[in-house]
Amino acid sequence: MQKIFKIKEPQVNPQRANEFQILFLRIQQEIDQNNVLYNLSPLMENEQVNYQFWRFEFRGQGNFEGKCISGVLKLQSDHPVSAPEFYFDPITTEQRNEILQHLNIYGDHTLCIPLFTYWKKTTSEYEILQAIEHIFHNPNFQEGAAPANPGFEHETEEKKNQIQRRQAKYLPDFQKEQ
């Protein structure tokens, strides 16, 4: 049984709240203009809107075909200087919450993505969203490097597919918000 770890929150920067709101609205407009299958919303905390943390959903492919893949993108208080973090939502089954099984997802639900490791502050937020979706549908790790989820990596392809298809049954279908 996998453990689910408490996520350490990036520092919230209330002085930049207006900047984060403007940034969010610009990215939401870009999503709408490009007509991509993304849902993006600011995170609600204690009945307060937090534009520094974004709920992100996209349509699954492969074993997760048509399912809603979701998580939270957390922009650092000094964004864009420091790389953001992305946490996938757990899969809730009848028995427990599970970590989404994927080569690029760590045991604390964070995404292992080269874009964040080799961060450039010129990377646009829209590019971040595209990279999250891309790495989810095209898992990778360099040969000889340790994957984020070594237990999953050592399973046979048949077993990996079986695990992901089982988890997909617990996810809602993706619906593009209007």
C-alpha positions in Angstrom: 0.0 0.0 0.0 1.4 3.4 -1.0 1.5 6.2 1.5 0.1 9.6 0.7 2.3 12.4 1.9 1.4 15.8 3.2 2.2 18.4 0.6 4.4 21.2 1.6 2.7 24.4 0.3 4.7 26.9 -1.6 4.7 30.3 0.1 1.6 32.4 -0.8 2.5 36.0 -1.8 -0.5 38.2 -1.0 1.3 41.3 -2.3 1.3 39.8 -5.8 -2.3 38.6 -5.7 -3.4 41.1 -8.4 -0.5 40.1 -10.6 -1.4 36.4 -10.3 -5.1 37.2 -11.1 -4.1 39.1 -14.2 -1.8 36.2 -15.2 -4.6 33.7 -14.6 -7.1 35.7 -16.7 -4.6 36.0 -19.6 -3.9 32.2 -19.6 -7.7 31.5 -19.4 -8.1 33.7 -22.5 -5.3 31.9 -24.3 -7.0 28.5 -23.5 -10.3 29.8 -24.9 -8.7 31.2 -28.0 -6.8 28.0 -28.8 -9.9 25.9 -28.1 -7.9 23.2 -26.2 -9.6 20.6 -23.9 -8.4 22.2 -20.7 -10.3 23.4 -17.7 -8.5 26.0 -15.5 -9.8 27.6 -12.3 -8.2 29.4 -9.4 -8.0 27.3 -6.2 -10.5 28.1 -3.5 -9.1 28.1 0.1 -11.2 29.1 3.1 -13.8 30.7 0.8 -11.0 32.8 -0.7 -9.9 32.7 -4.3 -6.2 32.0 -4.7 -4.9 33.0 -8.1 -1.4 31.7 -7.3 -2.6 28.1 -7.3 -4.6 26.8 -10.3 -6.8 23.7 -10.6 -6.0 22.2 -14.0 -7.9 19.5 -15.8 -7.3 17.9 -19.2 -8.7 15.0 -21.2 -7.0 11.7 -20.7 -5.7 9.4 -23.5 -4.7 5.8 -23.8 -5.6 3.9 -20.6 -7.3 7.1 -19.3 -9.1 7.8 -22.6 -11.8 10.4 -22.1 -11.2 10.7 -18.3 -10.6 13.8 -16.4 -7.0 14.1 -15.3 -6.7 16.8 -12.7 -4.4 18.4 -10.2 -3.1 21.7 -8.9 -0.4 23.9 -10.5 1.3 25.9 -7.7 3.2 29.0 -8.9 6.0 30.0 -6.5 5.8 33.4 -4.7 8.7 34.6 -6.8 7.2 33.3 -10.1 8.5 33.2 -12.8 12.0 33.1 -11.2 11.4 29.7 -9.5 9.8 26.7 -11.2 6.2 25.9 -10.3 5.1 22.6 -8.9 2.3 20.3 -10.1 0.4 17.8 -7.9 -2.0 15.3 -9.3 -5.2 14.6 -7.5 -5.4 11.2 -5.8 -7.6 8.5 -7.3 -10.3 7.7 -4.8 -11.4 4.0 -4.8 -13.8 2.1 -2.6 -10.9 1.2 -0.3 -8.5 4.2 -0.2 -7.0 7.2 -2.0 -4.3 6.1 -4.4 -1.4 7.8 -6.2 -2.0 8.0 -9.9 0.3 5.3 -11.3 2.6 6.8 -13.8 6.3 6.8 -14.5 6.6 10.5 -13.9 4.5 10.8 -10.7 6.3 10.7 -7.4 4.8 9.2 -4.2 3.8 12.6 -3.0 1.7 13.2 -6.1 4.2 15.6 -7.7 5.0 15.5 -11.3 8.6 14.8 -12.4 9.0 16.9 -15.5 12.2 18.1 -17.2 10.7 21.6 -17.8 10.6 22.1 -14.0 14.1 20.6 -13.5 15.7 22.8 -16.1 13.5 25.8 -15.5 13.7 29.0 -17.6 11.9 32.0 -16.3 10.9 32.8 -19.8 8.6 29.7 -20.0 5.0 30.8 -20.5 2.3 29.5 -18.2 0.5 28.1 -21.3 3.6 26.1 -22.2 3.6 24.8 -18.6 0.1 23.4 -19.0 1.0 21.9 -22.4 4.1 20.3 -20.9 2.1 18.7 -18.0 -0.4 17.2 -20.5 2.4 16.1 -22.8 4.5 14.3 -20.1 1.3 12.6 -18.8 0.6 11.2 -22.2 4.2 10.6 -23.1 6.0 9.4 -19.9 9.7 9.5 -20.0 12.9 9.2 -18.0 16.4 9.0 -19.4 17.9 5.5 -19.7 19.9 4.8 -16.6 18.1 7.5 -14.6 15.6 6.6 -11.9 12.0 7.0 -12.7 9.7 8.9 -10.3 7.8 5.7 -9.6 10.3 2.8 -9.7 7.8 0.2 -8.5 5.5 1.0 -11.4 8.4 1.1 -13.8 9.4 -2.5 -13.0 5.9 -3.9 -13.8 5.3 -5.5 -17.1 3.6 -3.4 -19.8 0.5 -5.6 -19.4 0.4 -5.0 -15.6 1.0 -1.3 -16.0 -1.9 -1.1 -18.4 -4.1 -3.2 -16.1 -3.3 -0.9 -13.1 -4.0 2.3 -15.1 -7.3 0.9 -16.6 -8.4 0.0 -13.1 -7.7 3.5 -11.8 -9.4 5.1 -14.8 -12.7 3.5 -13.8 -12.7 5.8 -10.7 -12.1 9.0 -12.6 -15.0 11.1 -14.0 -15.3 11.7 -17.7 -13.7 14.9 -18.9 -16.2 17.7 -19.6 -15.0 21.0 -21.0 -16.4 23.9 -19.0 -18.0 26.7 -20.9 
